[in-house]
Amino acid sequence: MAEPGASQNANVDAAGDGPTPLGAFARALLTVLRLLPKNTMSRCMGRFASIAWPGPIQRAEIRLFALLAGVDLAEARDDVGDFATLQQFFTRALIAGARPIEGDDDVLVSPCDGAWGAAGRIEEGTLLQVKGRRYRVADLLGHEAWAAGYDGGCYATLYLSPRDYHRFHTPAAGRITRLDYLPGALWPVNSIGLQGVEGLFARNERICAELTLGSSADSPGILMIAVGATMVGSVRLAFDELSTNVPGAAPVTRRLDRNPPVFARGEEWGHFEFGSTIVLLTPKDGPTIDPKPVGTPLRLGEAIGRVRESPRSRVL
């Protein structure tokens, strides 16, 4: 499950500061997690959440989950009784207008509900996992040459909790021209994982999608990276059968240049089966991200930066 990491300046990694030390209980829990089959556990959770119980039991399960997680049932497009499984409820659609898309096409918007994690500039090919702990863009993408195009750009880490809407959308209009699936572990992306697991997001399973904004695929686009976590049954896409947490899976790269799916700003491109993390990367001289302090809540469609400078802002 996901939650924001320890409070920190979202855009500063103070020299000499290390990550917050884990307490005794957290260290013990991390040791236990190292021994457990996290991927198998997560697949089992996905199967359990997909059990269709008899009507009254199913409705009670969903209402109990919503109460414990703090889900706003009034935002759901469908009634509790319309969901055949907890998984269907978890990946629910929202009523029309529940998440307005802010600004015009020059505004970069949040691709999901959740909370801010570390965000800022990509420096010397690295970005921040948590205060004092950096990791390499090349490790996150699994590709040195691909990562080079993002040095000097921006990044943002966005966490989803169990109460959040778990479909994710595009932060700008464009074409998805590349998909990469990188199998891996499923460490938790809460404070224990952030502080205790080196290179967490580069070790967990993930799907990287490149959203090309202009007419040319030669310039790097926005990278949208859906990261799996403990108890995330799977990451699934709205336009492709590719998914995560498949036994014996191998890395996959798909070039979609010839017939790329086209997305409007704020259009759905996938969902998490239980909560996790979205990491956004933008190239140098590309879209900019305006970070907020770690833990700041955000909603799908909320302005988080700019795709490009508008003529009005240039005049002012």
C-alpha atoms as one frame of an Amber mdcrd trajectory, in Angstrom:
protein
   0.000   0.000   0.000   1.092   3.568  -0.530   1.368   6.589   1.684   3.504
   9.722   1.627   7.006   9.466   3.048   8.382  11.449   5.957   7.921  15.234
   5.757  10.639  16.973   3.755  11.211  19.814   1.346   9.945  18.437  -1.965
  12.723  20.052  -3.972  15.764  19.884  -1.700  18.153  17.088  -0.757  20.289
  18.689   1.924  23.969  17.844   1.641  25.065  15.328   4.233  21.526  14.522
   5.398  20.700  10.836   5.316  17.273   9.187   5.287  15.378   9.146   8.562
  16.505   6.063  10.518  13.900   3.330  10.858  12.652   2.421  14.332  13.055
  -1.055  15.806   9.555  -2.189  14.805   9.956  -0.904  11.235  13.343  -2.647
  10.916  11.820  -5.895  12.145   8.908  -5.580   9.707  11.307  -4.907   6.842
  13.282  -8.030   7.779  10.092 -10.099   7.699   9.146  -8.607   4.325  12.515
  -9.615   2.903  11.654 -13.238   3.677   8.079 -13.224   2.380   7.047 -13.969
  -1.241   5.707 -10.461  -1.866   4.703 -10.997  -5.508   2.793 -14.184  -4.698
   1.112 -12.484  -1.734   0.064  -9.616  -3.968  -1.403 -11.967  -6.591  -3.349
 -13.716  -3.816  -4.686 -10.371  -2.621  -5.805  -9.610  -6.169  -7.616 -12.954
  -6.383  -9.278 -12.449  -2.997 -10.485  -8.977  -3.988 -11.954 -10.515  -7.163
 -14.162 -13.028  -5.333 -17.841 -12.410  -6.021 -19.627 -12.992  -2.710 -23.422
 -13.314  -2.383 -25.141  -9.928  -2.699 -25.607  -8.931   0.979 -22.100 -10.088
   1.909 -20.569  -8.299  -1.063 -22.325  -5.043  -0.239 -21.253  -5.310   3.406
 -17.626  -5.991   2.384 -17.562  -2.932   0.131 -19.210  -0.661   2.695 -16.819
  -1.840   5.417 -13.811  -1.228   3.172 -15.125   2.220   2.231 -15.658   3.090
   5.913 -12.211   1.923   7.025 -10.378   3.530   4.079 -12.385   6.762   4.098
 -13.767   6.426   0.559 -16.327   9.047  -0.489 -19.134   6.862  -1.870 -20.963
   9.916  -3.205 -18.250  10.299  -5.885 -18.707   6.781  -7.310 -20.571   6.590
 -10.618 -22.238   3.294  -9.648 -24.114   2.221  -6.533 -22.514  -0.169  -4.046
 -24.924  -2.899  -5.131 -23.738  -2.655  -8.739 -20.224  -3.927  -7.949 -19.815
  -7.689  -8.237 -16.473  -7.723  -6.381 -14.343  -5.562  -4.114 -11.877  -5.237
  -7.002 -14.564  -3.707  -9.213 -15.309  -1.201  -6.479 -11.656  -0.423  -5.962
 -11.185   0.406  -9.647 -14.503   2.285  -9.781 -15.354   5.088 -12.161 -16.410
   8.485 -10.810 -19.492  10.548 -11.536 -19.155  13.053 -14.381 -17.541  16.274
 -13.201 -16.049  14.798 -10.015 -12.522  15.628 -11.236 -12.535  18.753 -13.433
  -9.427  19.234 -15.573  -7.952  22.631 -14.694  -6.705  25.244 -17.135  -6.114
  25.006 -20.861  -3.891  22.707 -22.909  -0.790  24.570 -21.695  -1.425  23.387
 -18.122   0.113  20.113 -16.895  -2.316  18.317 -14.589  -2.086  15.590 -11.988
  -2.639  12.150 -13.547  -4.192  10.729 -10.375  -5.601  11.271  -6.933  -3.102
  10.971  -4.111  -0.415  12.981  -2.335   2.879  14.581  -3.285   6.105  12.701
  -2.671   9.613  13.853  -3.574   9.673  16.142  -6.627  12.013  18.612  -8.269
  14.853  18.660 -10.817  16.622  15.597 -12.181  20.274  16.242 -11.298  23.216
  14.294 -12.745  20.887  11.516 -13.817  19.385  11.019 -10.361  16.222  11.891
  -8.500  15.132  11.767  -4.893  13.411   8.783  -3.300  13.352  10.289   0.185
  15.532  12.796   2.010  19.172  11.679   1.718  18.438   8.775  -0.629  18.763
   9.253  -4.392  18.439   6.732  -7.227  19.321   6.698 -10.914  16.864   7.483
 -13.704  18.628   4.816 -15.803  17.810   2.195 -13.146  14.183   3.339 -13.030
  13.837   3.059 -16.826  16.173   0.105 -17.278  17.879   1.950 -20.142  20.900
   4.288 -20.015  20.338   6.015 -23.376  16.640   6.612 -22.699  17.439   8.151
 -19.309  19.943  10.624 -20.786  17.154  12.640 -22.406  15.704  13.516 -18.984
  18.768  14.895 -17.189  17.963  18.470 -16.155  14.217  17.900 -16.497  11.600
  17.608 -13.758  10.195  14.703 -11.780   7.287  14.151  -9.425   6.393  11.169
  -7.240   2.658  10.828  -6.580   1.323   8.356  -4.012  -2.118   6.753  -4.010
  -3.690   5.510  -0.773  -6.500   2.924  -0.455  -9.156   5.640  -0.273  -8.146
   7.243  -3.562  -9.616   6.884  -7.025  -7.301   4.320  -8.625  -7.540   4.991
 -12.333  -4.716   7.082 -13.748  -4.946   9.562 -16.605  -2.725  11.601 -18.923
  -1.219  14.868 -17.588  -1.266  16.393 -21.093  -2.621  15.647 -24.543  -0.417
  13.420 -26.679   0.357  10.015 -28.164   1.768   7.048 -26.268   4.659   5.994
 -28.498   6.475   3.523 -26.245   5.646   1.050 -23.467   8.177  -0.740 -21.267
   7.284  -3.370 -18.682  10.000  -4.089 -16.140   9.284  -7.064 -13.847  10.631
  -6.824 -10.320   9.878  -6.984  -6.630   6.825  -5.589  -4.867   8.146  -3.711
  -1.845   5.742  -1.434   0.031   5.961   2.211  -1.045   5.115   3.608   2.383
   7.676   5.207   4.718   9.173   1.821   5.633   9.950   1.007   2.011  11.098
   4.543   1.149  13.547   4.701   4.047  14.598   1.064   4.148  14.854  -0.119
   0.517  17.590   1.342  -1.671  16.356   2.286  -5.154  12.798   1.235  -4.272
  11.054   2.467  -7.425  13.782   1.007  -9.634  13.354  -2.403  -7.957   9.569
  -2.706  -7.948   7.576  -3.858 -10.977   6.553  -1.004 -13.221   5.178   0.037
 -16.585   6.804   3.042 -18.282   4.799   4.867 -20.944   6.182   7.695 -23.081
   3.644  10.397 -23.913   4.854  12.274 -26.991   3.418  15.787 -27.156   4.574
  17.192 -30.488   4.394  15.934 -34.034   7.905  14.431 -33.884   8.764  11.301
 -31.913  12.456  12.294 -31.970  12.116  14.588 -28.937  11.669  12.946 -25.519
   8.115  13.004 -24.208   6.648  12.903 -20.723   7.355   9.582 -19.013   4.460
   8.209 -16.978   5.642   5.353 -14.751   3.092   3.218 -12.903   4.912   1.459
 -10.053   3.563  -1.652  -8.358   3.784  -2.324  -4.611   3.030  -4.914  -1.956
  -0.614  -6.015  -2.173  -1.108  -4.367  -5.578  -2.705  -7.222  -7.494  -1.742
  -5.756 -10.864  -1.210  -2.616 -12.906  -3.430  -2.699 -15.998  -3.733  -0.484
 -19.059  -6.901   0.821 -20.679  -5.592   0.434 -24.249  -3.284  -2.612 -24.147
  -3.317  -6.099 -22.608   0.070  -5.533 -20.932  -0.129  -5.907 -17.131   2.188
  -6.469 -14.164   2.687  -9.222 -11.581   2.596 -12.149 -14.001   4.526 -15.256
 -12.856   7.729 -15.771 -14.840   7.340 -12.465 -16.687  10.179 -11.075 -18.816
  10.845  -7.420 -19.694   8.774  -6.079 -22.595   9.394  -3.098 -24.875   6.749
  -2.000 -27.370   7.306   0.733 -29.941   3.963   2.240 -30.889   5.232   4.922
 -33.290   3.374   3.608 -36.340  -0.063   3.503 -34.768   0.140   5.267 -31.384
  -2.964   5.595 -29.233  -3.955   9.271 -28.976  -5.095  10.743 -25.660  -6.785
  13.964 -24.688  -5.524  15.744 -21.581  -6.947  13.944 -18.541  -7.973  10.800
 -20.441  -7.697   7.444 -18.644  -4.809   5.181 -19.671  -4.771   2.572 -16.873
  -5.541   1.606 -13.291  -4.076   0.032 -10.177  -5.694  -2.981  -8.568  -5.012
  -1.602  -5.080  -2.834   1.407  -4.378   0.620   2.408  -5.500   2.633   5.202
  -7.129   2.946   7.252 -10.313   6.324   8.811 -11.170   6.378  11.543 -13.828
   9.547  12.598 -15.682   9.838  15.490 -18.112  12.824  16.250 -20.391  15.075
  19.279 -20.078  13.467  22.307 -21.744  10.179  20.374 -21.756   7.117  20.619
 -19.509   7.780  21.966 -16.024   6.474  20.712 -12.683   5.814  22.964  -9.681
   6.422  20.738  -6.629   4.553  20.999  -3.350   5.662  19.753   0.090   5.588
  16.005   0.636   2.201  14.837   1.862   0.226  17.654   0.206  -3.015  16.097
  -1.126  -3.823  16.361  -4.820  -6.639  15.363  -7.119  -6.755  14.116 -10.673
  -6.917  17.134 -13.007  -5.331  19.583 -10.564  -2.704  21.875 -12.127   0.841
  20.765 -11.235   2.905  22.623 -13.840   2.990  23.767 -17.442   3.237  21.885
 -20.696   4.583  24.995 -22.385   4.756  28.715 -21.712   1.621  30.457 -22.917
   1.782  33.629 -25.085   0.056  35.518 -22.267   2.703  34.522 -19.698   5.481
  35.564 -22.081   3.940  39.032 -22.486   3.559  39.456 -18.730
